[in-house]
Amino acid sequence: MEQNIITFNGSNEKLLSRYVVKDLSLKPALIVPETHNAILIKDGQMLQTLSSGKYQLTDFLDVKTELDSNIEILFMSKTAKLKLLWGTANKLLMFDEGAGDNYHLGLSGDFEVQVGDPRKCYLYLVGVSDDLTSDALQERLMSNVVSVVETVIVDYVNENKIPFNKISTYKKDMSQKVLTALSHKLMSEYGIAVFSFNIANIIIDREELDRLNAKLKNEKIICSGCGAELHEGDKFCPKCGKSTSKTQNCPNCGAEVPDGSAFCPGCGQKL
């Protein structure tokens, strides 16, 4: 690379790369490749966002008065993507209508991001960072990501009345709902585009699963005649006296008659 030419020659796997202009008196030219945008920074202030092409820095800077200024070029990739991990630090408190009880839900997975708006990304996320690594980006975005996940998942489960033992079958649909909400939030606030979002794990503690399953097995038995609650083993309703058996015997011939029948199938007796 010629001394008076500045261009990006690093790895395109990184979201950004910072270049310090060491000698402005050489009147360097800037070449921004198709894969990147560039931000011209003077003394920490963003001057210009440049798309791909060739530029003369002297078109934006006064060599006579700004020789002692700290001039930097921040190359931001248009194509590089980072896959980040997410997880709920605290499990979500949920309620299952079928079991009539609360339970706690833990979730984790991954999502993929890319620089969408270079200026906004620099102003609200990058700043003076030398490198926006996946660990650093994950740390800065995590509270926003988890907040969106919690809101979307709780609303989705409640609105669709999804039972605790069926939640895993809705992972794909829930992931898409979160992706839509998260894409809007991160782009509007940080200039970060979200390309994928995946719920990989849904966790309910074994103790809570056992408790919920036990409650489902012990569902209330209701009298078909008056609606009173019955106990296991009751042969007749203690309130109205109706038999709890699904069959009855014909008073004429003694044959078993299905509950609700108007006539005996054995002798035709009207019941």
C-alpha positions in Angstrom: 0.0 0.0 0.0 1.3 3.4 -1.0 2.1 5.8 1.9 -0.5 8.3 0.8 -3.3 5.8 0.3 -5.5 4.6 3.1 -7.7 1.6 2.6 -9.1 -1.4 4.5 -7.0 -4.6 4.2 -8.0 -6.5 7.3 -10.4 -9.4 7.9 -14.0 -8.9 6.9 -15.1 -11.2 9.7 -15.1 -8.2 12.1 -17.8 -5.6 12.3 -15.4 -2.7 12.4 -11.7 -1.8 12.1 -10.1 1.5 13.2 -7.3 3.2 11.3 -5.3 6.1 12.7 -4.1 8.7 10.1 -0.5 9.4 11.2 0.6 12.2 8.8 -2.1 14.4 7.3 0.6 16.5 5.5 1.0 13.7 2.9 -2.5 14.5 1.8 -3.6 10.9 1.9 -6.4 9.5 -0.3 -9.0 7.1 1.2 -10.3 4.1 -0.7 -13.5 2.5 0.8 -14.1 -1.0 -0.6 -17.5 -2.3 -1.6 -17.7 -4.4 1.5 -17.5 -1.4 3.9 -18.6 2.0 4.9 -16.2 4.4 6.5 -16.6 7.1 9.2 -14.2 10.0 9.3 -13.4 11.0 12.9 -11.5 14.1 14.2 -10.6 14.4 17.9 -13.4 11.9 18.8 -16.1 13.7 16.7 -17.7 12.1 13.7 -17.3 14.3 10.6 -18.5 12.2 7.7 -19.9 8.8 6.7 -18.5 7.6 3.4 -19.8 4.8 1.2 -17.6 2.8 -1.1 -15.3 4.8 -3.4 -12.2 7.0 -3.5 -11.9 10.2 -1.5 -9.3 12.9 -0.8 -9.2 13.6 3.0 -8.2 17.2 2.2 -11.8 17.6 0.9 -13.0 17.2 4.5 -10.0 18.5 6.5 -7.9 21.6 6.5 -4.2 20.4 6.4 -2.9 23.8 7.6 -5.0 24.0 10.7 -5.6 20.3 11.5 -2.2 18.8 11.3 -2.1 18.2 15.1 -5.6 16.8 15.2 -6.3 13.1 16.0 -7.7 11.8 12.7 -9.2 8.3 12.5 -11.0 6.2 9.9 -13.5 3.7 11.2 -14.2 1.0 8.6 -17.6 -0.7 9.2 -18.4 -3.9 7.4 -21.6 -4.2 5.3 -21.5 -8.0 5.3 -19.8 -9.3 8.4 -22.2 -11.0 10.9 -21.7 -11.9 14.5 -23.5 -14.8 16.2 -24.2 -13.9 19.8 -25.6 -16.0 22.6 -28.4 -14.9 24.9 -30.1 -16.4 28.0 -32.6 -15.3 30.7 -30.6 -14.6 33.9 -33.8 -14.9 35.9 -36.5 -17.4 34.9 -39.9 -16.0 33.9 -42.8 -16.5 36.2 -45.6 -18.1 34.2 -49.1 -19.5 35.0 -50.6 -22.6 33.6 -54.4 -22.7 33.4 -54.7 -26.4 33.0 -52.7 -27.2 36.2 -53.9 -24.0 37.9 -50.4 -23.2 39.2 -47.4 -21.0 38.6 -44.1 -22.2 37.2 -40.7 -20.7 36.2 -39.5 -20.8 32.6 -35.8 -20.4 31.5 -34.8 -19.7 27.9 -31.6 -19.5 25.9 -30.4 -19.5 22.4 -28.5 -17.3 19.8 -29.0 -14.5 17.4 -27.1 -13.0 14.5 -26.4 -9.3 14.0 -24.8 -6.9 11.4 -24.1 -3.2 11.2 -27.3 -1.6 9.7 -26.8 2.1 10.3 -23.1 3.1 10.7 -23.6 6.5 12.2 -26.1 5.4 14.8 -24.0 2.3 15.6 -20.9 4.6 16.2 -22.8 7.2 18.2 -24.7 4.8 20.6 -22.7 1.6 20.6 -19.1 1.9 19.4 -17.7 5.2 20.6 -14.0 5.0 21.5 -13.9 1.2 21.4 -11.0 -0.2 19.4 -12.9 -3.3 18.4 -16.5 -4.4 18.8 -15.9 -8.1 19.6 -18.8 -10.5 20.0 -18.2 -10.6 23.8 -18.4 -6.8 24.1 -21.4 -6.5 21.8 -23.2 -9.3 23.6 -22.6 -7.6 27.0 -23.9 -4.3 25.8 -27.0 -5.7 24.0 -28.0 -8.4 26.5 -30.3 -6.4 28.7 -32.2 -5.2 25.7 -32.4 -8.6 24.2 -33.7 -10.3 27.3 -36.2 -7.5 27.9 -37.7 -8.1 24.5 -37.7 -11.9 24.9 -39.5 -11.7 28.3 -42.2 -9.4 27.0 -42.9 -11.4 23.7 -42.8 -14.9 25.3 -45.0 -14.0 28.3 -47.6 -12.3 26.0 -47.5 -15.1 23.4 -48.0 -17.9 26.0 -50.8 -16.1 27.8 -52.6 -15.0 24.6 -52.5 -18.5 23.1 -53.1 -20.3 26.4 -50.2 -22.6 25.7 -49.8 -25.4 28.3 -46.5 -25.8 30.0 -45.9 -29.2 28.4 -46.5 -28.0 24.9 -44.3 -24.8 24.9 -41.3 -26.5 23.2 -43.4 -27.2 20.1 -43.9 -23.5 19.6 -40.2 -22.5 19.6 -40.1 -21.7 15.9 -43.1 -19.4 16.0 -42.0 -17.7 19.2 -38.5 -17.2 17.8 -40.0 -15.4 14.8 -42.1 -13.1 17.0 -39.0 -12.2 19.1 -37.0 -11.6 15.9 -39.6 -9.0 14.6 -39.7 -7.1 17.9 -35.9 -7.3 18.5 -35.0 -6.2 14.9 -37.1 -3.0 15.4 -35.6 -2.2 18.8 -31.9 -2.7 18.0 -32.1 -0.9 14.7 -33.9 2.1 16.0 -31.7 2.4 19.1 -28.3 1.2 18.0 -28.3 0.8 14.2 -27.8 -2.9 14.6 -29.6 -5.2 12.2 -30.8 -8.6 13.5 -30.8 -11.4 10.9 -31.8 -14.4 12.9 -33.1 -15.3 16.3 -33.2 -18.8 17.8 -34.7 -20.2 21.0 -32.6 -23.3 21.4 -33.5 -24.3 25.0 -36.6 -24.1 27.1 -36.1 -25.1 30.7 -38.6 -26.0 33.5 -37.1 -27.4 36.6 -37.9 -31.1 37.2 -39.5 -30.5 40.5 -42.0 -28.0 38.9 -42.7 -30.3 36.0 -43.5 -33.2 38.4 -45.8 -30.9 40.5 -47.6 -29.6 37.4 -48.0 -33.0 35.9 -49.4 -34.3 39.2 -52.0 -31.5 39.3 -53.1 -32.3 35.7 -53.7 -36.0 36.8 -55.7 -34.8 39.7 -58.2 -32.8 37.7 -61.5 -32.1 39.4 -64.4 -34.5 38.8 -67.6 -32.6 38.2 -71.2 -34.0 38.5 -72.9 -34.0 35.1 -76.2 -33.4 36.8 -75.6 -30.4 39.0 -71.9 -29.4 38.5 -70.9 -30.1 42.1 -67.3 -31.2 42.7 -66.9 -34.9 43.3 -64.2 -36.9 45.0 -62.5 -39.9 43.5 -64.4 -43.0 44.5 -67.8 -41.3 44.8 -70.5 -43.5 43.2 -73.3 -40.9 43.7 -73.2 -37.1 43.8 -73.5 -36.0 47.4 -75.6 -33.0 46.3 -78.1 -34.3 43.8 -77.7 -38.0 44.2 -77.0 -38.7 40.5 -74.9 -41.7 39.8 -71.3 -41.0 38.7 -71.2 -44.2 36.6 -71.1 -43.7 32.9 -73.6 -46.6 32.7 -76.8 -47.5 34.5 -78.9 -50.6 34.9 -82.3 -51.0 33.4 -85.0 -51.2 36.2 -87.0 -53.7 34.0 -84.4 -56.2 32.8 -81.2 -55.2 34.6 -79.2 -54.7 31.4 -76.4 -52.0 31.4 -77.6 -48.8 29.8 -75.1 -46.1 28.6 -75.5 -42.8 30.5 -77.9 -40.5 28.7 -79.9 -43.2 26.9 -83.7 -42.7 26.7 -84.5 -46.4 26.2 -83.0 -49.7 27.4 -81.1 -51.4 24.5 -82.0 -54.8 26.1 -85.7 -54.6 26.5 -86.8 -51.2 25.1 -88.0 -50.0 28.5 -88.4 -46.2 28.5 -86.0 -44.7 31.1 
